Amino acid sequence: MATLEIDCPICAEVLELTDQDRAELQVGDVIVCSSCHSEMEVTRNDGGEDFELELLGAMTTCPNCDEEFEVTAEMLQAAPMTRAQDGVEVALMTCPHCRAKFELELADEES
């Protein structure tokens, strides 16, 4: 059975979809990344490699209060970008629940 591997656009976790999974998916269905909980809508499912997803929402969990929240485009625009200790570029996010600041690493989008 063939497996289609897709990289999550937020955390770069590999999402694996079998032929059976694909057969059950319709355009408009939502897939949730098991690692970062980002939501992606199926926009094309024509068989083979002809499969596309569109990012709906990125979820993250605050490392301070453990509350999960959606990372919106507005939050990302307002967040200053900096470099983490390992040299990776990160967004300096503020938790909407406890107001703690933390670094959020974003996966590079590949064209």
C-alpha angles and dihedrals in degrees: 000000000000120000123206113211119207126181115228106242091222108042101011091234110156112246113203121207120185123208087258091053090050092049089058095048121092129190106274095034116127126231119198121208108237091213106048100009094234113160121229127184121219106240098169133019109165099143133265113033091335096107129120137183130193120209111244103173139348117221127198137172122233110241090213105050101013092232116145119225141168117258104221128199088247091055091050092049091051094045116094115234118231140158121263121224090267091055097253116137111245138176115242100228130192118215110235090213106049099008092233116152120230140163118258117195113212123207115239114252112233119212 
